[in-house]
Amino acid sequence: MIPRAADDYINGVVGAREAADPHANPAWHIHGGNIPVDAGSPIGFTMLLNLASVINADSPEMLWGFIRAYLPEADAEKYPFLAQLINYAIAYNRDFIAPNKKFRAATPLERIGLEDLKARLAAGFAEYPGETPAEQIQNMVYAVGKEHKFAPLKAWFDCLYQVLLGQTEGPRFGGFIALYGIERTIALIDASLAREVAPI
């Protein structure tokens, strides 16, 4: 609930600033109608948690390195709330995620899907519709799941979270790949494919 509530707050801050009538937005009430300029974050808390988990982050500098590759202008002065979230993500990962992380091997169908995703990432993703690389990658991820007939499609995303991240749920995977990096994601897929095949 904590990551979801944090992301709801971040989305609420953005929504309250852009809404013609912000009074219906909880963030407007949290701040008494005066939302601070530096409230909000360009990266959600769930996304930060997944990044912290994958790289086993034990210091803010580790996360800032990835974030600056994704958002070169990002720093603690420009995004003070993001800086707080980074510290929280490291602590939350240490206390709640890392002790419970459990990877599983991919099934035969999942292995085919992961091999396809790996090949498409290596080939590029510009042909997939989307205004940002994260959206293009997300549409690619959807396309792989649909073309390999994962039913329901949620089973494909369960595979990505459980096989690649060792978790039962996670962020929008296109955004995660954009933040984590294409080459690192391919290496993550390679590591997962090196495990034994799971029984059907």
Contact map, one row per residue, 1 for C-alpha under 8 A:
11111000000000000000000000000000000000000000000000000000000000000000000000000000000000000000000000000000000000000000000000000000000000000000000000000000000000000000000000000000000000000000000000000000
11111100000000000000000000000000000000000000000000000000000000000000000000000000000000000000000000000000000000000000000000000000000000000000000000000000000000000000000000000000000000000000000000000000
11111110000000000000000000000000000000000000110000000000000000000000000000000000000000000000000000000000000000000000000000000000000000000000000000000000000000000000000000000000000000000000000000000000
11111111000000000000000000000000000000000000110000000000000000000000000000000000000000000000000000000000000000000000000000000000000000000000000000000000000000000000000000000000000000000000000000000000
11111111100000000000000000000000000000000000000000000000000000000000000000000000000000000000000000000000000000000000000000000000000000000000000000000000000000000000000000000000000000000000000000000000
01111111110000000000000000000000000000000001100000000000000000000000000000000000000000000000000000000000000000000000000000000000000000000000000000000000000000000000000000000000000000000000000000000000
00111111111000000000000000000000000000000001110000000000000000000000000000000000000000000000000000000000000000000000000000000000000000000000000000000000000000000000000000000000000000000000000000000000
00011111111100000000000000000000000000000000000000000000000000000000000000000000000000000000000000000000000000000000000000000000000000000000000000000000000000000000000000000000000000000000000000000000
00001111111110000000000000100000000000010000000000000000000000000000000000000000000000000000000000000000000000000000000000000000000000000000000000000000000000000000000000000000000000000000000000000000
00000111111111000000000000000000000000111001000000000000000000000000000000000000000000000000000000000000000000000000000000000000000000000000000000000000000000000000000000000000000000000000000000000000
00000011111111100000000000000000000000010000000000000000000000000000000000000000000000000000000000000000000000000000000000000000000000000000000000000000000000000000000000000000000000000000000000000000
00000001111111110000000011110000000000000000000000000000000000000000000000000000000000000000000000000000000000000000000000000000000000000000000000000000000000000000000000000000000000000000000000000000
00000000111111111000000000110000001000110000000000000000000000000000000000000000000000000000000000000000000000000000000000000000000000000000000000000000000000000000000000000000000000000000000000000000
00000000011111111100000000000000000000010000000000000000000000000000000000000000000000000000000000000000000000000000000000000000000000000000000000000000000000000000000000000000000000000000000000000000
00000000001111111110010010000000000000000000000000000000000000000000000000000000000000000000000000000000000000000000000000000000000000000000000000000000000000000000000000000000000000000000000000000000
00000000000111111110111010110000000000000000000000000000000000000000000000000000000000000000000000000000000000000000000000000000000000000000000000000000000000000000000000000000000000000000000000000000
00000000000011111110010000000000000000000000000000000000000000000000000000000000000000000000000000000000000000000000000000000000000000000000000000000000000000000000000000000000000000000000000000000000
00000000000001111111010000000000000000000000000000000000000000000000000000000000000000000000000000000000000000000000000000000000000000000000000000000000000000000000000000000000000000000000000000000000
00000000000000111111110000000000000000000000000000000000000000000000000000000000000000000000000000000000000000000000000000000000000000000000000000000000000000000000000000000000000000000000000000000000
00000000000000000111110000000000000000000000000000000000000000000000000000000000000000000000000000000000000000000000000000000000000000000000000000000000000000000000000000000000000000000000000000000000
00000000000000010011111100000000000000000000000000000000000000000000000000000000000000000000000000000000000000000000000000000000000000000000000000000000000000000000000000000000000000000000000000000000
00000000000000111111111110010000000000000000000000000000000000000000000000000000000000000000000000000000000000000000000000000000000000000000000000000000000000000000000000000000000000000000000000000000
00000000000000010000111111011000100000000000000000000000000000000000000000000000000000000000000000000000000000000000000000000000000000000000000000000000000000000000000000000000000000000000000000000000
00000000000000000000111111010000000000000000000000000000000000000000000000000000000000000000000000000000000000000000000000000000000000000000000000000000000000000000000000000000000000000000000000000000
00000000000100110000011111111000000000000000000000000000000000000000000000000000000000000000000000000000000000000000000000000000000000000000000000000000000000000000000000000000000000000000000000000000
00000000000100000000001111111100000000000000000000000000000000000000000000000000000000000000000000000000000000000000000000000000000000000000000000000000000000000000000000000000000000000000000000000000
00000000100110010000000011111110001000000000000000000000000000000000000000000000000000000000000000000000000000000000000000000000000000000000000000000000000000000000000000000000000000000000000000000000
00000000000110010000011111111111111000000000000000000000000000000000000000000000000000000000000000000000000000000000000000000000000000000000000000000000000000000000000000000000000000000000000000000000
00000000000000000000001011111111100000000000000000000000000000000000000000000000000000000000000000000000000000000000000000000000000000000000000000000000000000000000000000000000000000000000000000000000
00000000000000000000000001111111100000000000000000000000000000000000000000000000000000000000000000000000000000000000000000000000000000000000000000000000000000000000000000000000000000000000000000000000
00000000000000000000000000111111111100000000000000000000000000000000000000000000000000000000000000000000000000000000000000000000000000000000000000000000000000000000000000000000000000000000000000000000
00000000000000000000000000011111111000000000000000000000000000000000000000000000000000000000000000000000000000000000000000000000000000000000000000000000000000000000000000000000000000000000000000000000
00000000000000000000001000011111111000000000000000000000000000000000000000000000000000000000000000000000000000000000000000000000000000000000000000000000000000000000000000000000000000000000000000000000
00000000000000000000000000010011111100000000000000000000000000000000000000000000000000000000000000000000000000000000000000000000000000000000000000000000000000000000000000000000000000000000000000000000
00000000000010000000000000110011111110100000000000000000000000000000000000000000000000000000000000000000000000000000000000000000000000000000000000000000000000000000000000000000000000000000000000000000
00000000000000000000000000000010011111100000000000000000000000000000000000000000000000000000000000000000000000000000000000000000000000000000000000000000000000000000000000000000000000000000000000000000
00000000000000000000000000000000001111100000000000000000000000000000000000000000000000000000000000000000000000000000000000000000000000000000000000000000000000000000000000000000000000000000000000000000
00000000000000000000000000000000000111110000000000000000000000000000000000000111100000000000000000000000000000000000000000000000000000000000000000000000000000000000000000000000000000000000000000000000
00000000010010000000000000000000001111111000000000000000000000000000000000000001100000000000000000000000000000000000000000000000000000000000000000000000000000000000000000000000000000000000000000000000
00000000111011000000000000000000000001111100000000000000000000000000000000000000110000000000000000000000000000000000000000000000000000000000000000000000000000000000000000000000000000000000000000000000
00000000010000000000000000000000000000111111000000000000000000000000000000000010110000000000000000000000000000000000000000000000000000000000000000000000000000000000000000000000000000000000000000000000
00000000000000000000000000000000000000011111000000000000000000000000000000000000010000000000000000000000000000000000000000000000000000000000000000000000000000000000000000000000000000000000000000000000
00000000000000000000000000000000000000001111101100000000000000000000000000000000010000000000000000000000000000000000000000000000000000000000000000000000000000000000000000000000000000000000000000000000
00000110010000000000000000000000000000001111111100000000000000000000000000000000000000000000000000000000000000000000000000000000000000000000000000000000000000000000000000000000000000000000000000000000
00110110000000000000000000000000000000000011111110000000000000000000000000000000000010001000000000000000000000000000000000000000000000000000000000000000000000000000000000000000000000000000000000000000
00110010000000000000000000000000000000000001111111000000000000000000000000000000000000000000000000000000000000000000000000000000000000000000000000000000000000000000000001100000000000000000000000000000
00000000000000000000000000000000000000000011111111100000000000000000000000000000000000000000000000000000000000000000000000000000000000000000000000000000000000000000000001100011000000000000000000000000
00000000000000000000000000000000000000000011111111110000000000100000000000000000000011001000000000000000000000000000000000000000000000000000000000000000000000000000000000000000000000000000000000000000
00000000000000000000000000000000000000000000111111111000000000000000000000000000000000001101100000000000000000000000000000000000000000000000000000000000000000000000000000000000000000000000000000000000
00000000000000000000000000000000000000000000011111111100000000000000000000000000000000000000000000000000000000000000000000000000000000000000000000000000000000000000100001100001000000000000000000000000
00000000000000000000000000000000000000000000001111111110100000100000000000000000000000000000000000000000000000000000000000000000000000000000000000000000000000000000000000000001000100000000000000000000
00000000000000000000000000000000000000000000000111111111100000100000000000000000000000001100100000000000000000000000000000000000000000000000000000000000000000000000000000000000000000000000000000000000
00000000000000000000000000000000000000000000000011111111100000000000000000000000000000000000100011000000000000000000000000000000000000000000000000000000000000000000100000000000000000000000000000000000
00000000000000000000000000000000000000000000000001111111100000000000000000000000000000000000000000000000000000000000000000000000000000000000000000000000000000000000100000000000000000000000000000000000
00000000000000000000000000000000000000000000000000111111100000000000000000000000000000000000000000000000000000000000000000000000000000000000000000000000000000000000000000000000000000000000000000000000
00000000000000000000000000000000000000000000000000011111110000000000000000000000000000000000000000000000000000000000000000000000000000000000000000000000000000000000000000000000000000000000000000000000
00000000000000000000000000000000000000000000000000111111111101100000000000000000000000000100000000000000000000000000000000000000000000000000000000000000000000000000000000000000000000000000000000000000
00000000000000000000000000000000000000000000000000000001111101000000000000000000000000000100000000000000000000000000000000000000000000000000000000000000000000000000000000000000000000000000000000000000
00000000000000000000000000000000000000000000000000000000111111100000000000000000000000100100000000000000000000000000000000000000000000000000000000000000000000000000000000000000000000000000000000000000
00000000000000000000000000000000000000000000000000000000111111110000000000000000000001100100000000000000000000000000000000000000000000000000000000000000000000000000000000000000000000000000000000000000
00000000000000000000000000000000000000000000000000000000001111111000000000000000000000000000000000000000000000000000000000000000000000000000000000000000000000000000000000000000000000000000000000000000
00000000000000000000000000000000000000000000000000000000111111111100000000000000000000000000000000000000000000000000000000000000000000000000000000000000000000000000000000000000000000000000000000000000
00000000000000000000000000000000000000000000000100110000101111111110000000000000000001000000000000000000000000000000000000000000000000000000000000000000000000000000000000000000000000000000000000000000
00000000000000000000000000000000000000000000000000000000000111111111000000100000000000000000000000000000000000000000000000000000000000000000000000000000000000000000000000000000000000000000000000000000
00000000000000000000000000000000000000000000000000000000000011111111100000000000000000000000000000000000000000000000000000000000000000000000000000000000000000000000000000000000000000000000000000000000
00000000000000000000000000000000000000000000000000000000000001111111110000000000000000000000000000000000000000000000000000000000000000000000000000000000000000000000000000000000001100000000000000000000
00000000000000000000000000000000000000000000000000000000000000111111111101000000000000000000000000000000000000000000000000000000000000000000000000000000000000000000000000000000001000000000000000000000
00000000000000000000000000000000000000000000000000000000000000011111111111100000000000000000000000000000000000000000000000000000000000000000000000000000000000000000000000000000000000000000000000000000
00000000000000000000000000000000000000000000000000000000000000001111111100000000000000000000000000000000000000000000000000000000000000000000000000000000000000000000000000000000001000000000000000000000
00000000000000000000000000000000000000000000000000000000000000000111111100000000000000000000000000000000000000000000000000000000000000000000000000000000000000000000000000000000011000000000000000000000
00000000000000000000000000000000000000000000000000000000000000000011111111000000000000000000000000000000000000000000000000000000000000000000000000000000000000000000000000000000000000000000000000000000
00000000000000000000000000000000000000000000000000000000000000000011111111000000000000000000000000000000000000000000000000000000000000000000000000000000000000000000000000000000000000000000000000000000
00000000000000000000000000000000000000000000000000000000000000000001001111100000000000000000000000000000000000000000000000000000000000000000000000000000000000000000000000000000000000000000000000000000
00000000000000000000000000000000000000000000000000000000000000000011001111110110000000000000000000000000000000000000000000000000000000000000000000000000000000000000000000000000000000000000000000000000
00000000000000000000000000000000000000000000000000000000000000010001000011111111001000000000000000000000000000000000000000000000000000000000000000000000000000000000000000000000000000000000000000000000
00000000000000000000000000000000000000000000000000000000000000000000000001111111111000000000000000000000000000000000000000000000000000000000000000000000000000000000000000000000000000000000000000000000
00000000000000000000000000000000000000000000000000000000000000000000000000111111000000000000000000000000000000000000000000000000000000000000000000000000000000000000000000000000000000000000000000000000
00000000000000000000000000000000000001000000000000000000000000000000000001111111000000000000000000000000000000000000000000000000000000000000000000000000000000000000000000000000000000000000000000000000
00000000000000000000000000000000000001001000000000000000000000000000000001111111111000000000000000000000000000000000000000000000000000000000000000000000000000000000000000000000000000000000000000000000
00000000000000000000000000000000000001100000000000000000000000000000000000111111111100000000000000000000000000000000000000000000000000000000000000000000000000000000000000000000000000000000000000000000
00000000000000000000000000000000000001111000000000000000000000000000000000010011111110000000000000000000000000000000000000000000000000000000000000000000000000000000000000000000000000000000000000000000
00000000000000000000000000000000000000011110000000000000000000000000000000010011111111000000000000000000000000000000000000000000000000000000000000000000000000000000000000000000000000000000000000000000
00000000000000000000000000000000000000000000000000000000000000000000000000110011111111100000000000000000000000000000000000000000000000000000000000000000000000000000000000000000000000000000000000000000
00000000000000000000000000000000000000000000000000000000000000000000000000000001111111110000000000000000000000000000000000000000000000000000000000000000000000000000000000000000000000000000000000000000
00000000000000000000000000000000000000000000100100000000000000000000000000000000111111111000000000000000000000000000000000000000000000000000000000000000000000000000000000000000000000000000000000000000
00000000000000000000000000000000000000000000000100000000000100100000000000000000011111111100000000000000000000000000000000000000000000000000000000000000000000000000000000000000000000000000000000000000
00000000000000000000000000000000000000000000000000000000001100000000000000000000001111111110000000000000000000000000000000000000000000000000000000000000000000000000000000000000000000000000000000000000
00000000000000000000000000000000000000000000000000000000000000000000000000000000000111111111000000000000000000000000000000000000000000000000000000000000000000000000000000000000000000000000000000000000
00000000000000000000000000000000000000000000100110010000000000000000000000000000000011111111100000000000000000000000000000000000000000000000000000000000000000000000000000000000000000000000000000000000
00000000000000000000000000000000000000000000000010010000111100000000000000000000000001111111110000000000000000000000000000000000000000000000000000000000000000000000000000000000000000000000000000000000
00000000000000000000000000000000000000000000000000000000000000000000000000000000000000111111111000000000000000000000000000000000000000000000000000000000000000000000000000000000000000000000000000000000
00000000000000000000000000000000000000000000000010000000000000000000000000000000000000011111111110000000000000000000000000000000000000000000000000000000000000000000000000000000000000000000000000000000
00000000000000000000000000000000000000000000000010011000000000000000000000000000000000001111111111000000000000000000000000000000000000000000000000000000000000000000000000000000000000000000000000000000
00000000000000000000000000000000000000000000000000000000000000000000000000000000000000000111111111100000000000000000000000000000000000000000000000000000000000000000000000000000000000000000000000000000
00000000000000000000000000000000000000000000000000000000000000000000000000000000000000000011111111100000000000000000000000000000000000000000000000000000000000000000000000000000000000000000000000000000
00000000000000000000000000000000000000000000000000000000000000000000000000000000000000000001111111110000000000000000000000000000000000000000000000000000000000000000000000000000000000000000000000000000
00000000000000000000000000000000000000000000000000001000000000000000000000000000000000000001111111111000000000000000000000000000000000000000000000000000000000000000000000000000000000000000000000000000
00000000000000000000000000000000000000000000000000001000000000000000000000000000000000000000111111111000000000000000000000000000000000000000000000000000000000000000000000000000000000000000000000000000
00000000000000000000000000000000000000000000000000000000000000000000000000000000000000000000011111111000000000000000000000000000000000000000000000000000000000000000000000000000000000000000000000000000
00000000000000000000000000000000000000000000000000000000000000000000000000000000000000000000000111111100000000000000000000000000000000000000000000000000000000000000000000000000000000000000000000000000
00000000000000000000000000000000000000000000000000000000000000000000000000000000000000000000000011111110000000000000000000000000000000000000000000000000000000000000111000000000000000000000000000000000
00000000000000000000000000000000000000000000000000000000000000000000000000000000000000000000000000011111000000000000000000000000000000000000000000000000000000000100011000000000000000000000000000000000
00000000000000000000000000000000000000000000000000000000000000000000000000000000000000000000000000001111100000000000000000000000000000000000000000000000000000000111111000000000000000000000000000000000
00000000000000000000000000000000000000000000000000000000000000000000000000000000000000000000000000000111110000000000000000000000000000000000000000000000000000000110010000000000000000000000000000000100
00000000000000000000000000000000000000000000000000000000000000000000000000000000000000000000000000000011111000000000000000000000000000000000000000000000000000000010000000000000000000000000000110111100
00000000000000000000000000000000000000000000000000000000000000000000000000000000000000000000000000000001111111100000000000000000000000000000000000000000000000100010000000000000000000000000000110111100
00000000000000000000000000000000000000000000000000000000000000000000000000000000000000000000000000000000111111100000000000000000000000000000000000000000000000000000000000000000000000000000000000001111
00000000000000000000000000000000000000000000000000000000000000000000000000000000000000000000000000000000011111110000000000000000000000000000000000000000000000000000000000000000000000000000000000001101
00000000000000000000000000000000000000000000000000000000000000000000000000000000000000000000000000000000011111111000000000000000000000000000000000010000000000000000000000000000000000000000000000000000
00000000000000000000000000000000000000000000000000000000000000000000000000000000000000000000000000000000011111111100000000000000000000000000000000000000000100100000000000000000000000000000000000000000
00000000000000000000000000000000000000000000000000000000000000000000000000000000000000000000000000000000011111111110000000000000000000000000000000000000000000000000000000000000000000000000000010000000
00000000000000000000000000000000000000000000000000000000000000000000000000000000000000000000000000000000000111111111000000000000000000000000000000000000000000000000000000000000000000000000000000000000
00000000000000000000000000000000000000000000000000000000000000000000000000000000000000000000000000000000000011111111100000000000000000000000000110010000000000000000000000000000000000000000000000000000
00000000000000000000000000000000000000000000000000000000000000000000000000000000000000000000000000000000000001111111110000000000000000000000000000000000000000000000000000000000000000000000100000000000
00000000000000000000000000000000000000000000000000000000000000000000000000000000000000000000000000000000000000111111111000000000000000000000000000000000000000000000000000000000000000000000100000000000
00000000000000000000000000000000000000000000000000000000000000000000000000000000000000000000000000000000000000011111111100000000000000000000000100000000000000000000000000000000000000000000000000000000
00000000000000000000000000000000000000000000000000000000000000000000000000000000000000000000000000000000000000001111111110000000000000000001100100000000000000000000000000000000000000000000000000000000
00000000000000000000000000000000000000000000000000000000000000000000000000000000000000000000000000000000000000000111111111000000000000000000000000000000000000000000000000000000000000000100100000000000
00000000000000000000000000000000000000000000000000000000000000000000000000000000000000000000000000000000000000000011111111100000000000000000000000000000000000000000000000000000000000000000000000000000
00000000000000000000000000000000000000000000000000000000000000000000000000000000000000000000000000000000000000000001111111111000000000000001000000000000000000000000000000000000000000000000000000000000
00000000000000000000000000000000000000000000000000000000000000000000000000000000000000000000000000000000000000000000111111111000000000000000000000000000000000000000000000000000000001000100000000000000
00000000000000000000000000000000000000000000000000000000000000000000000000000000000000000000000000000000000000000000011111110000000000000000000000000000000000000000000000000000000001100100000000000000
00000000000000000000000000000000000000000000000000000000000000000000000000000000000000000000000000000000000000000000001111111000000000000000000000000000000000000000000000000000000000000000000000000000
00000000000000000000000000000000000000000000000000000000000000000000000000000000000000000000000000000000000000000000000111111110000000000000000000000000000000000000000000000000000000000000000000000000
00000000000000000000000000000000000000000000000000000000000000000000000000000000000000000000000000000000000000000000000110111111000010011001000000000000000000000000000000000000000000000000000000000000
00000000000000000000000000000000000000000000000000000000000000000000000000000000000000000000000000000000000000000000000000011111100010010000000000000000000000000000000000000000000000000000000000000000
00000000000000000000000000000000000000000000000000000000000000000000000000000000000000000000000000000000000000000000000000011111100000010000000000000000000000000000000000000000000000000000000000000000
00000000000000000000000000000000000000000000000000000000000000000000000000000000000000000000000000000000000000000000000000001111110000011011000000000000000000000000000000000000000000000000000000000000
00000000000000000000000000000000000000000000000000000000000000000000000000000000000000000000000000000000000000000000000000000111111000110010000000000000000000000000000000000000000000000000000000000000
00000000000000000000000000000000000000000000000000000000000000000000000000000000000000000000000000000000000000000000000000000001111111110010000000000000000000000000000000000000000000000000000000000000
00000000000000000000000000000000000000000000000000000000000000000000000000000000000000000000000000000000000000000000000000000000111110110000000000000000000000000000000000000000000000000000000000000000
00000000000000000000000000000000000000000000000000000000000000000000000000000000000000000000000000000000000000000000000000000000011111110000000000000000000000000000000000000000000000000000000000000000
00000000000000000000000000000000000000000000000000000000000000000000000000000000000000000000000000000000000000000000000000001100011111111000000000000000000000000000000000000000010000000000000000000000
00000000000000000000000000000000000000000000000000000000000000000000000000000000000000000000000000000000000000000000000000000000010111111100000000000000000000000000000000000111110000000000000000000000
00000000000000000000000000000000000000000000000000000000000000000000000000000000000000000000000000000000000000000000000000000000111111111110000000000000000000000000000000000110000000000000000000000000
00000000000000000000000000000000000000000000000000000000000000000000000000000000000000000000000000000000000000000000000000001111111111111111000000000000000000000000000000000100000000000000000000000000
00000000000000000000000000000000000000000000000000000000000000000000000000000000000000000000000000000000000000000000000000001001000011111111100000000000000000000000000000000110110000000000000000000000
00000000000000000000000000000000000000000000000000000000000000000000000000000000000000000000000000000000000000000000000000000000000001111111110000000000000000000000000000011110000000000000000000000000
00000000000000000000000000000000000000000000000000000000000000000000000000000000000000000000000000000000000000000000000000000001110000111111111000000000000000000000000000000100000000000000000000000000
00000000000000000000000000000000000000000000000000000000000000000000000000000000000000000000000000000000000000000000100100001001000000011111111100000000000000000000000000000000000000000000000000000000
00000000000000000000000000000000000000000000000000000000000000000000000000000000000000000000000000000000000000000000100000000000000000001111111110000000000000000000000000001100000000000000000000000000
00000000000000000000000000000000000000000000000000000000000000000000000000000000000000000000000000000000000000000000000000000000000000000111111111000000000000000000000000000000000000000000000000000000
00000000000000000000000000000000000000000000000000000000000000000000000000000000000000000000000000000000000000000000000000000000000000000011111111100000000000000000000000000000000000000000000000000000
00000000000000000000000000000000000000000000000000000000000000000000000000000000000000000000000000000000000000001001100000000000000000000001111111110000000000000000000000000000000000000000000000000000
00000000000000000000000000000000000000000000000000000000000000000000000000000000000000000000000000000000000000001000000000000000000000000000111111111100100100000000000000000000000000000000000000000000
00000000000000000000000000000000000000000000000000000000000000000000000000000000000000000000000000000000000000000000000000000000000000000000011111111100100000000000000000000000000000000000000000000000
00000000000000000000000000000000000000000000000000000000000000000000000000000000000000000000000000000000000000000000000000000000000000000000001111111100000000000000000000000000000000000000000000000000
00000000000000000000000000000000000000000000000000000000000000000000000000000000000000000000000000000000000010001000000000000000000000000000000111111100000000000000000000000000000000000000000000000000
00000000000000000000000000000000000000000000000000000000000000000000000000000000000000000000000000000000000000000000000000000000000000000000000011111110100000000000000000000000000000000000000000000000
00000000000000000000000000000000000000000000000000000000000000000000000000000000000000000000000000000000000000000000000000000000000000000000000011111111111100000000000000000000000000000000000000000000
00000000000000000000000000000000000000000000000000000000000000000000000000000000000000000000000000000000000000000000000000000000000000000000000000001111111000000000000000000000000000000000000000000000
00000000000000000000000000000000000000000000000000000000000000000000000000000000000000000000000000000000000000000000000000000000000000000000000000000111111100000000000000000000000000000000000000000000
00000000000000000000000000000000000000000000000000000000000000000000000000000000000000000000000000000000000000000000000000000000000000000000000011001111111110000000000000000000000000000000000000000000
00000000000000000000000000000000000000000000000000000000000000000000000000000000000000000000000000000000000000000000000000000000000000000000000000000111111111000000000000000000000000000000000000000000
00000000000000000000000000000000000000000000000000000000000000000000000000000000000000000000000000000000000000000000000000000000000000000000000000000111111111100000000000000000000000000000000000000000
00000000000000000000000000000000000000000000000000000000000000000000000000000000000000000000000000000000000001000000000000000000000000000000000010000101111111110000000000000000000000000000000000000000
00000000000000000000000000000000000000000000000000000000000000000000000000000000000000000000000000000000000000000000000000000000000000000000000000000000111111111000000000000000000000000000000000000000
00000000000000000000000000000000000000000000000000000000000000000000000000000000000000000000000000000000000000000000000000000000000000000000000000000000011111111100000110000000000000000000000000000000
00000000000000000000000000000000000000000000000000000000000000000000000000000000000000000000000000000000010001000000000000000000000000000000000000000000001111111111000000000000000000000000000000000000
00000000000000000000000000000000000000000000000000000000000000000000000000000000000000000000000000000000000000000000000000000000000000000000000000000000000111111111100000000000000000000000000000000000
00000000000000000000000000000000000000000000000000000000000000000000000000000000000000000000000000000000000000000000000000000000000000000000000000000000000011111111111111000000000000000000000000000000
00000000000000000000000000000000000000000000000000000000000000000000000000000000000000000000000000000111000000000000000000000000000000000000000000000000000001111111111110000000000000000000000000000000
00000000000000000000000000000000000000000000000000000000000000000000000000000000000000000000000000000011110000000000000000000000000000000000000000000000000000111111111000000000000000000000000100000000
00000000000000000000000000000000000000000000000000000000000000000000000000000000000000000000000000000010000000000000000000000000000000000000000000000000000000111111110000000000000000000001100100000000
00000000000000000000000000000000000000000000000001001100000000000000000000000000000000000000000000001010000000000000000000000000000000000000000000000000000000011111111000000000000000000000000000000000
00000000000000000000000000000000000000000000000000000000000000000000000000000000000000000000000000001111000000000000000000000000000000000000000000000000000000001111111100000000000000000000000000000000
00000000000000000000000000000000000000000000000000000000000000000000000000000000000000000000000000001110000000000000000000000000000000000000000000000000000000001110111111000000000000000000000000000000
00000000000000000000000000000000000000000000000000000000000000000000000000000000000000000000000000000000000000000000000000000000000000000000000000000000000001001100011111000000000000000000000000000000
00000000000000000000000000000000000000000000000000000000000000000000000000000000000000000000000000000000000000000000000000000000000000000000000000000000000001001100001111100000000000000000000000000000
00000000000000000000000000000000000000000000011001000000000000000000000000000000000000000000000000000000000000000000000000000000000000000000000000000000000000001000001111111000000000000000000000000000
00000000000000000000000000000000000000000000011001000000000000000000000000000000000000000000000000000000000000000000000000000000000000000000000000000000000000000000000011111011000000000000000000000000
00000000000000000000000000000000000000000000000000000000000000000000000000000000000000000000000000000000000000000000000000000000000000000100000000000000000000000000000001111111000000000000000000000000
00000000000000000000000000000000000000000000000000000000000000000000000000000000000000000000000000000000000000000000000000000000000000000100100000000000000000000000000001111111100000000000000000000000
00000000000000000000000000000000000000000000000000000000000000000000000000000000000000000000000000000000000000000000000000000000000001111110100000000000000000000000000000011111110000000000000000000000
00000000000000000000000000000000000000000000001000000000000000000000000000000000000000000000000000000000000000000000000000000000000001101100000000000000000000000000000000111111111000000000000000000000
00000000000000000000000000000000000000000000001001100000000000000000000000000000000000000000000000000000000000000000000000000000000001000000000000000000000000000000000000111111111100000000000000000000
00000000000000000000000000000000000000000000000000000000000000000000000000000000000000000000000000000000000000000000000000000000000001001000000000000000000000000000000000001111111111001000000000000000
00000000000000000000000000000000000000000000000000000000000000000000010000000000000000000000000000000000000000000000000000000000000011001000000000000000000000000000000000000111111111000000000000000000
00000000000000000000000000000000000000000000000000000000000000000110110000000000000000000000000000000000000000000000000000000000000000000000000000000000000000000000000000000011111110000000000000000000
00000000000000000000000000000000000000000000000000100000000000000100000000000000000000000000000000000000000000000000000000000000000000000000000000000000000000000000000000000001111111011000000000000000
00000000000000000000000000000000000000000000000000000000000000000000000000000000000000000000000000000000000000000000000000000000000000000000000000000000000000000000000000000000111111111000000000000000
00000000000000000000000000000000000000000000000000000000000000000000000000000000000000000000000000000000000000000000000011000000000000000000000000000000000000000000000000000000110111111100000000000000
00000000000000000000000000000000000000000000000000000000000000000000000000000000000000000000000000000000000000000000000001000000000000000000000000000000000000000000000000000000000011111110000000000000
00000000000000000000000000000000000000000000000000000000000000000000000000000000000000000000000000000000000000000000000000000000000000000000000000000000000000000000000000000000000111111111000000000000
00000000000000000000000000000000000000000000000000000000000000000000000000000000000000000000000000000000000000000000000000000000000000000000000000000000000000000000000000000000100111111111100000000000
00000000000000000000000000000000000000000000000000000000000000000000000000000000000000000000000000000000000000000000010011000000000000000000000000000000000000000000000000000000000001111111110000000000
00000000000000000000000000000000000000000000000000000000000000000000000000000000000000000000000000000000000000000000000000000000000000000000000000000000000000000000000000000000000000111111111000000000
00000000000000000000000000000000000000000000000000000000000000000000000000000000000000000000000000000000000000000000000000000000000000000000000000000000000000000001000000000000000000011111111100000000
00000000000000000000000000000000000000000000000000000000000000000000000000000000000000000000000000000000000000000110010000000000000000000000000000000000000000000001000000000000000000001111111110000000
00000000000000000000000000000000000000000000000000000000000000000000000000000000000000000000000000000000000000000000000000000000000000000000000000000000000000000000000000000000000000000111111111000000
00000000000000000000000000000000000000000000000000000000000000000000000000000000000000000000000000000000000000000000000000000000000000000000000000000000000000000000000000000000000000000011111111100000
00000000000000000000000000000000000000000000000000000000000000000000000000000000000000000000000000000000110000000000000000000000000000000000000000000000000000000011000000000000000000000001111111100000
00000000000000000000000000000000000000000000000000000000000000000000000000000000000000000000000000000000110000100000000000000000000000000000000000000000000000000000000000000000000000000000111111110000
00000000000000000000000000000000000000000000000000000000000000000000000000000000000000000000000000000000000000000000000000000000000000000000000000000000000000000000000000000000000000000000011111110000
00000000000000000000000000000000000000000000000000000000000000000000000000000000000000000000000000000000110000000000000000000000000000000000000000000000000000000000000000000000000000000000001111111000
00000000000000000000000000000000000000000000000000000000000000000000000000000000000000000000000000000000110000000000000000000000000000000000000000000000000000000000000000000000000000000000000011111100
00000000000000000000000000000000000000000000000000000000000000000000000000000000000000000000000000000000111100000000000000000000000000000000000000000000000000000000000000000000000000000000000000111110
00000000000000000000000000000000000000000000000000000000000000000000000000000000000000000000000000000001111100000000000000000000000000000000000000000000000000000000000000000000000000000000000000011111
00000000000000000000000000000000000000000000000000000000000000000000000000000000000000000000000000000000001000000000000000000000000000000000000000000000000000000000000000000000000000000000000000001111
00000000000000000000000000000000000000000000000000000000000000000000000000000000000000000000000000000000001100000000000000000000000000000000000000000000000000000000000000000000000000000000000000000111
